[in-house]
Amino acid sequence: MKVKSEFNVQIKSIIEHKTLKRENYEIHYFVSGKENSDLITFLHPAYSDHRAFDQQIDFFSKNYRVITIDLIGHGLSKANGTKDKIDISLEHIDKILEIEGFNKTHLVGVSMGSLIAQFFALNYPEKVKSMTVLGGYNINENNKRVAKAQRSAIFSMVFRAIFSMNSFRKKVAELTCISERGQALFYETTSFYERRSFMVMPGLQNVIKDREKIKTRYPSLILAGEFDIQLIKEIAEEWQAEIDNSKYYMIKDAGHCANIDNPDLFNRKLETFLAGLKE
């Protein structure tokens, strides 16, 4: 069975579209890959959805079980009729693992997805086999530098969205990817994000806190795109230096979402990292 994504990425793997039922809404997720294998759970950036990882599906489905999720308020996972925020995602991930029969997973998070991945690991450390972060930062430390930069960017994005969601989506794509193709792909992944989706985002305040002496208990891979903003690259290197059993790598010819801009290199680096854990 071939699945064609809306932005012309040809996916050959069989993908099961499933839903996690909540009281007033549903979380949509997608399962593919080799059964009875290690699981990789991919968590997408803000404003995007599971399609951000379409260029990873075939590559990793050969040797792993793969789950991609539309986090609450994103993609098909509409948050209408609920007061739940993005921080509730850790419970959604935990329940999805239970439903799919896994007690552990490799987590791969991009940008906001990396923050949710860490929040899950903070609450369920025994369920994390490894952590891969792209374009993220440590949620447990004082992040005044990041907060300052984000406040300006978020205000600008919300202001733009008030007048035109199409303009908002285009601007986010430009800021996220450096290549025209990458921007086109990311733009498509934002197509289901609505103005009301912003209502889930304040939940990040519960995710990002200054927590003392939180020790990372799992192997970690910290990644940054070559053309991401300087602050993110600096933080990535500093963070990796503080973590035992971790590696850092810069993805060449890529912006913030390097898995979209340069999927081949991203896939190889992640595969090498995961393969090393089996040795």
SULRA-V565579 format. One record per residue. SS is DSSP state (helix for helix, strand for strand, loop for the rest). Layout:
# SULRA-V565579
ss->SS
ss->SS
This chain:
# SULRA-V565579
ss->loop
ss->loop
ss->strand
ss->strand
ss->loop
ss->loop
ss->loop
ss->loop
ss->loop
ss->strand
ss->strand
ss->loop
ss->loop
ss->loop
ss->strand
ss->strand
ss->strand
ss->strand
ss->strand
ss->strand
ss->strand
ss->loop
ss->loop
ss->loop
ss->loop
ss->strand
ss->strand
ss->strand
ss->strand
ss->strand
ss->strand
ss->strand
ss->strand
ss->loop
ss->loop
ss->loop
ss->loop
ss->loop
ss->strand
ss->strand
ss->strand
ss->strand
ss->strand
ss->loop
ss->loop
ss->loop
ss->loop
ss->loop
ss->loop
ss->helix
ss->helix
ss->helix
ss->helix
ss->helix
ss->helix
ss->helix
ss->helix
ss->helix
ss->helix
ss->helix
ss->helix
ss->loop
ss->loop
ss->loop
ss->strand
ss->strand
ss->strand
ss->strand
ss->strand
ss->loop
ss->loop
ss->loop
ss->loop
ss->loop
ss->loop
ss->loop
ss->loop
ss->loop
ss->loop
ss->loop
ss->loop
ss->loop
ss->loop
ss->loop
ss->loop
ss->helix
ss->helix
ss->helix
ss->helix
ss->helix
ss->helix
ss->helix
ss->helix
ss->helix
ss->helix
ss->helix
ss->helix
ss->helix
ss->helix
ss->helix
ss->loop
ss->loop
ss->loop
ss->loop
ss->strand
ss->strand
ss->strand
ss->strand
ss->strand
ss->strand
ss->loop
ss->helix
ss->helix
ss->helix
ss->helix
ss->helix
ss->helix
ss->helix
ss->helix
ss->helix
ss->helix
ss->helix
ss->helix
ss->loop
ss->helix
ss->helix
ss->helix
ss->strand
ss->strand
ss->strand
ss->strand
ss->strand
ss->strand
ss->strand
ss->loop
ss->loop
ss->loop
ss->loop
ss->loop
ss->loop
ss->loop
ss->loop
ss->loop
ss->helix
ss->helix
ss->helix
ss->helix
ss->helix
ss->helix
ss->helix
ss->helix
ss->helix
ss->helix
ss->helix
ss->helix
ss->helix
ss->helix
ss->helix
ss->helix
ss->helix
ss->helix
ss->helix
ss->helix
ss->loop
ss->helix
ss->helix
ss->helix
ss->helix
ss->helix
ss->helix
ss->helix
ss->helix
ss->helix
ss->helix
ss->helix
ss->helix
ss->loop
ss->loop
ss->loop
ss->helix
ss->helix
ss->helix
ss->helix
ss->helix
ss->helix
ss->helix
ss->helix
ss->helix
ss->helix
ss->loop
ss->loop
ss->loop
ss->loop
ss->loop
ss->helix
ss->helix
ss->helix
ss->helix
ss->helix
ss->helix
ss->helix
ss->helix
ss->helix
ss->helix
ss->helix
ss->helix
ss->helix
ss->loop
ss->loop
ss->loop
ss->loop
ss->loop
ss->loop
ss->loop
ss->loop
ss->loop
ss->loop
ss->loop
ss->strand
ss->strand
ss->strand
ss->strand
ss->strand
ss->strand
ss->strand
ss->loop
ss->loop
ss->loop
ss->loop
ss->helix
ss->helix
ss->helix
ss->helix
ss->helix
ss->helix
ss->helix
ss->helix
ss->helix
ss->helix
ss->helix
ss->helix
ss->helix
ss->loop
ss->loop
ss->loop
ss->strand
ss->strand
ss->strand
ss->strand
ss->strand
ss->strand
ss->loop
ss->loop
ss->loop
ss->loop
ss->loop
ss->loop
ss->helix
ss->helix
ss->helix
ss->helix
ss->loop
ss->helix
ss->helix
ss->helix
ss->helix
ss->helix
ss->helix
ss->helix
ss->helix
ss->helix
ss->helix
ss->helix
ss->helix
ss->helix
ss->helix
ss->helix
ss->helix
ss->loop
